[in-house]
Amino acid sequence: MNRILPLLILLPLTLGPAAHAEEATTEAAISPWSESEHAKLRLIAGPTTATGKQRVGVEIVMSPGYKTYWRSPGQFGVPPAFDWTGSTNIGGLDVRWPVPERFQDSAGYSVGYVSEIVIPISVQPVDPSRPVMVVLKLDYAVCDRICIPAKGEASLWLEPGVTTVTSARLESFEARVPVPVKPGAHKGKIAILEAGPDETVVDPGLRLILQPPPEGRIEDVFVEGSGMWSFGRSRLTPQEDGTVLAQIRIDERPKGAAGPTPLIFTVRGAPRPVETRLELDIPAGKP
């Protein structure tokens, strides 16, 4: 103890205002847990980006075996609903979803995350020179055999321009966010070479030709459309030339929908998931 006290006495003499601000920011990098039945959530922060954006993660930890849902939850389920009311100095928020899993049971399938997830959020301050207060109210669902509504509230104070804060947990889930790619071949990335209506089957559907890089793999394809579009599980068939044929049934569509349709394709696989936005000319469905 006698060896420690002199150091403690000297610390106030050697720490300036910047060091105290950095220490306070480090302490504020994680919010308290907000607990619900079978789940809890909190906010965690990473360093400010070179462009001045704040990096935040919504961390949800669930009881063993429980899951929560992606932005498009599949045939059943409820996507999380974010409410940022009460936040200050925020000009924009970008929710960046890690690639999900597909869960199959006798009733159909859902899409989401099991046991834990950190959803990265990119925050653009109105004034990058001023602190940001992030306030979140989240309505979500956690499910095992039955689904339970959950609510969580958390807030986090972020000092401007702090690059010394680190969060390995946030960074590990940021690495699972799909990389945006354009159609066509890509070196070292999964590529969508072709996409269009599948005319080889009776039921209406989509047909994609995917190209994994060497040592890469294709695991699943998730398709999203605005409105009442709903798509089935992708059927993946490896081809002799190294590509993968993905066939996806159209389960439901908005009434009368036909023609150019904007869709989002998320491909789960290695070395990293990718996301492509396409407009496909889909023929009218059967009456």
C-alpha positions as CSV (number, residue, x, y, z in Angstrom):
1,M,0.0,0.0,0.0
2,N,2.9,2.4,0.8
3,R,4.2,1.9,-2.7
4,I,0.8,2.8,-4.3
5,L,-0.1,6.0,-2.4
6,P,2.6,8.2,-3.8
7,L,1.5,7.4,-7.4
8,L,-2.1,8.3,-6.5
9,I,-1.0,11.6,-5.1
10,L,1.0,12.5,-8.2
11,L,-1.8,11.6,-10.7
12,P,-3.7,14.8,-10.4
13,L,-0.5,16.7,-11.2
14,T,0.2,14.9,-14.4
15,L,-3.3,14.6,-15.8
16,G,-4.6,17.6,-17.8
17,P,-8.1,18.4,-18.9
18,A,-7.8,16.3,-22.1
19,A,-6.9,13.2,-20.1
20,H,-9.8,13.7,-17.8
21,A,-12.2,14.1,-20.7
22,E,-10.8,10.9,-22.3
23,E,-11.3,9.0,-19.0
24,A,-14.9,10.2,-18.8
25,T,-15.6,9.2,-22.3
26,T,-14.2,5.7,-21.7
27,E,-16.5,5.3,-18.7
28,A,-19.5,6.4,-20.8
29,A,-18.7,4.0,-23.6
30,I,-21.2,1.4,-22.3
31,S,-24.6,2.1,-20.9
32,P,-26.3,0.1,-18.1
33,W,-28.2,-3.0,-19.1
34,S,-32.0,-2.7,-19.7
35,E,-33.5,-6.0,-18.7
36,S,-36.6,-7.7,-20.0
37,E,-37.9,-11.3,-19.8
38,H,-35.3,-13.6,-21.3
39,A,-33.3,-10.7,-22.7
40,K,-31.4,-7.5,-21.9
41,L,-29.9,-4.7,-24.0
42,R,-27.4,-1.9,-23.7
43,L,-25.6,0.6,-25.9
44,I,-21.9,0.3,-26.6
45,A,-19.6,2.8,-28.4
46,G,-16.6,2.6,-30.7
47,P,-14.2,5.3,-31.9
48,T,-15.3,8.3,-34.0
49,T,-14.8,7.7,-37.7
50,A,-12.5,9.8,-39.8
51,T,-15.6,11.6,-41.2
52,G,-16.8,12.5,-37.8
53,K,-19.5,9.9,-37.4
54,Q,-20.1,8.2,-34.1
55,R,-20.1,4.4,-33.9
56,V,-22.7,2.8,-31.6
57,G,-23.9,-0.7,-31.1
58,V,-27.2,-2.0,-29.8
59,E,-26.2,-5.1,-27.9
60,I,-29.0,-7.7,-27.1
61,V,-28.2,-10.8,-25.1
62,M,-30.9,-13.5,-24.7
63,S,-31.4,-16.6,-22.6
64,P,-29.9,-19.8,-24.1
65,G,-31.9,-21.0,-27.2
66,Y,-33.8,-17.7,-27.6
67,K,-33.7,-15.6,-30.7
68,T,-34.8,-12.2,-32.0
69,Y,-35.5,-11.0,-35.5
70,W,-33.9,-9.3,-38.5
71,R,-35.3,-6.3,-40.3
72,S,-37.2,-8.8,-42.5
73,P,-38.3,-11.5,-40.1
74,G,-39.4,-14.2,-42.6
75,Q,-42.7,-15.9,-42.6
76,F,-43.5,-15.0,-39.0
77,G,-41.9,-12.8,-36.3
78,V,-41.6,-9.1,-35.5
79,P,-38.7,-6.9,-36.5
80,P,-37.2,-4.6,-33.9
81,A,-38.7,-1.1,-33.8
82,F,-36.3,1.7,-32.9
83,D,-37.3,5.0,-31.3
84,W,-34.6,7.6,-31.0
85,T,-36.8,10.3,-29.5
86,G,-34.9,12.3,-26.9
87,S,-31.5,12.1,-28.6
88,T,-29.6,15.3,-29.1
89,N,-27.2,16.6,-31.8
90,I,-28.1,13.8,-34.2
91,G,-28.6,14.7,-37.9
92,G,-28.9,11.1,-39.1
93,L,-28.8,7.5,-38.1
94,D,-27.9,4.5,-40.2
95,V,-28.8,1.0,-38.8
96,R,-26.3,-1.5,-40.2
97,W,-27.7,-5.1,-39.9
98,P,-25.3,-8.0,-39.5
99,V,-26.1,-10.9,-41.7
100,P,-28.8,-13.1,-40.1
101,E,-29.6,-16.8,-39.8
102,R,-32.6,-18.7,-41.1
103,F,-34.6,-20.8,-38.5
104,Q,-36.8,-23.6,-39.8
105,D,-39.6,-25.3,-37.9
106,S,-42.9,-27.1,-38.7
107,A,-44.7,-23.8,-39.2
108,G,-42.3,-22.3,-41.7
109,Y,-39.2,-20.2,-41.2
110,S,-38.0,-17.0,-39.5
111,V,-34.9,-14.9,-40.0
112,G,-32.8,-13.4,-37.2
113,Y,-30.2,-14.0,-34.5
114,V,-29.8,-16.5,-31.8
115,S,-28.5,-15.9,-28.2
116,E,-26.8,-12.5,-28.9
117,I,-26.4,-9.7,-31.4
118,V,-24.9,-6.3,-31.7
119,I,-26.6,-4.1,-34.3
120,P,-24.1,-1.4,-35.4
121,I,-25.5,2.2,-35.7
122,S,-23.7,5.0,-37.5
123,V,-24.6,8.4,-36.0
124,Q,-24.0,11.6,-37.9
125,P,-23.9,14.6,-35.5
126,V,-25.5,17.9,-36.5
127,D,-22.4,19.6,-35.1
128,P,-19.4,17.3,-35.0
129,S,-17.7,19.6,-32.5
130,R,-20.4,19.1,-29.8
131,P,-21.2,15.9,-27.8
132,V,-24.0,13.6,-28.9
133,M,-26.6,12.1,-26.6
134,V,-28.0,8.8,-28.0
135,V,-31.3,7.8,-26.4
136,L,-33.0,4.6,-27.5
137,K,-36.3,2.9,-26.8
138,L,-36.5,-0.5,-28.5
139,D,-39.6,-2.7,-29.0
140,Y,-38.5,-6.2,-30.0
141,A,-39.4,-9.9,-29.5
142,V,-37.5,-12.8,-28.2
143,C,-38.7,-16.3,-29.1
144,D,-38.1,-19.9,-28.1
145,R,-41.2,-22.1,-28.7
146,I,-43.3,-19.0,-28.1
147,C,-42.6,-15.3,-28.7
148,I,-42.4,-12.8,-25.9
149,P,-42.6,-9.0,-26.4
150,A,-39.6,-7.2,-25.0
151,K,-38.8,-3.5,-24.3
152,G,-35.5,-1.8,-23.6
153,E,-34.3,1.7,-22.9
154,A,-30.7,2.9,-22.9
155,S,-28.8,6.2,-23.4
156,L,-25.2,7.0,-24.0
157,W,-23.2,10.3,-23.9
158,L,-20.5,10.6,-26.6
159,E,-17.8,13.2,-26.6
160,P,-16.8,14.5,-30.1
161,G,-13.8,13.3,-32.0
162,V,-12.8,10.6,-29.5
163,T,-10.7,7.9,-31.4
164,T,-9.1,6.2,-28.4
165,V,-12.3,4.3,-27.3
166,T,-12.2,0.7,-28.5
167,S,-14.8,-2.0,-28.6
168,A,-13.7,-5.4,-29.9
169,R,-17.3,-6.6,-29.4
170,L,-18.8,-3.9,-31.6
171,E,-16.1,-4.4,-34.2
172,S,-16.7,-8.1,-34.4
173,F,-20.3,-7.6,-35.4
174,E,-19.5,-4.7,-37.7
175,A,-17.4,-7.3,-39.6
176,R,-20.6,-9.3,-40.1
177,V,-22.4,-6.4,-41.9
178,P,-22.8,-7.3,-45.6
179,V,-20.5,-5.4,-48.0
180,P,-22.4,-3.5,-50.7
181,V,-21.5,-4.8,-54.2
182,K,-22.7,-4.1,-57.7
183,P,-23.8,-6.9,-60.0
184,G,-20.9,-8.6,-61.8
185,A,-17.7,-10.3,-61.0
186,H,-15.6,-9.2,-58.0
187,K,-12.2,-10.3,-57.0
188,G,-12.1,-11.8,-53.5
189,K,-15.8,-11.2,-52.9
190,I,-19.1,-13.1,-53.4
191,A,-20.7,-11.9,-56.7
192,I,-24.1,-12.0,-58.2
193,L,-23.4,-12.6,-61.9
194,E,-27.0,-12.9,-63.1
195,A,-30.5,-12.3,-61.6
196,G,-34.0,-12.5,-63.0
197,P,-37.3,-14.4,-63.1
198,D,-37.0,-18.2,-63.0
199,E,-38.7,-19.5,-66.1
200,T,-37.6,-23.1,-65.5
201,V,-40.3,-23.7,-62.7
202,V,-44.1,-23.7,-62.6
203,D,-44.4,-21.5,-59.5
204,P,-43.2,-17.9,-59.9
205,G,-39.7,-17.3,-58.6
206,L,-36.3,-15.8,-59.0
207,R,-33.1,-17.3,-60.4
208,L,-29.6,-16.1,-59.5
209,I,-26.1,-17.2,-60.6
210,L,-23.7,-16.6,-57.7
211,Q,-19.9,-16.7,-57.8
212,P,-18.0,-17.4,-54.6
213,P,-14.3,-16.5,-54.6
214,P,-11.6,-19.3,-54.3
215,E,-12.0,-20.9,-50.8
216,G,-15.3,-19.0,-50.4
217,R,-18.8,-20.4,-50.0
218,I,-22.5,-19.5,-50.4
219,E,-24.7,-20.4,-47.4
220,D,-28.1,-18.6,-48.0
221,V,-29.8,-15.8,-49.9
222,F,-32.3,-13.4,-48.4
223,V,-34.6,-11.4,-50.7
224,E,-36.5,-8.3,-49.6
225,G,-39.0,-6.1,-51.5
226,S,-41.1,-3.2,-50.2
227,G,-44.7,-3.8,-49.3
228,M,-46.2,-7.3,-49.2
229,W,-43.4,-9.2,-51.0
230,S,-42.4,-12.5,-49.4
231,F,-39.9,-15.0,-50.6
232,G,-39.2,-18.6,-49.8
233,R,-36.0,-20.3,-48.7
234,S,-33.3,-20.3,-51.4
235,R,-32.4,-23.6,-53.1
236,L,-28.7,-23.6,-53.8
237,T,-27.2,-25.9,-56.5
238,P,-23.4,-25.9,-57.2
239,Q,-22.6,-25.8,-60.9
240,E,-19.7,-27.5,-62.8
241,D,-18.1,-24.1,-63.5
242,G,-17.8,-23.2,-59.8
243,T,-20.8,-20.9,-59.7
244,V,-23.9,-21.6,-57.6
245,L,-27.5,-21.5,-58.9
246,A,-29.9,-20.0,-56.4
247,Q,-33.7,-20.5,-57.0
248,I,-36.1,-18.6,-54.8
249,R,-39.9,-19.0,-54.8
250,I,-42.1,-15.9,-54.6
251,D,-44.5,-16.7,-51.8
252,E,-46.5,-13.5,-51.8
253,R,-46.6,-10.2,-53.7
254,P,-48.6,-7.0,-53.5
255,K,-51.8,-7.2,-55.5
256,G,-51.3,-6.5,-59.1
257,A,-47.5,-6.1,-58.7
258,A,-45.6,-6.6,-62.0
259,G,-42.8,-5.0,-64.0
260,P,-39.7,-3.3,-62.7
261,T,-39.4,-4.1,-59.0
262,P,-36.6,-2.9,-56.6
263,L,-35.3,-5.8,-54.5
264,I,-32.5,-6.2,-51.9
265,F,-30.4,-9.4,-52.1
266,T,-28.3,-10.4,-49.0
267,V,-26.0,-13.3,-49.6
268,R,-24.7,-15.1,-46.5
269,G,-21.3,-16.8,-47.0
270,A,-17.6,-16.5,-46.9
271,P,-15.2,-14.6,-46.9
272,R,-17.9,-12.0,-46.0
273,P,-21.6,-11.5,-46.7
274,V,-22.6,-9.1,-49.5
275,E,-25.6,-7.0,-50.3
276,T,-26.8,-6.1,-53.8
277,R,-29.8,-3.8,-54.8
278,L,-31.4,-4.7,-58.1
279,E,-34.5,-3.7,-60.1
280,L,-35.9,-6.8,-61.8
281,D,-38.7,-7.0,-64.3
282,I,-41.0,-9.5,-62.7
283,P,-44.0,-10.8,-64.7
284,A,-47.5,-10.7,-63.2
285,G,-48.4,-13.6,-60.9
286,K,-51.0,-16.2,-61.6
287,P,-54.6,-15.0,-61.0
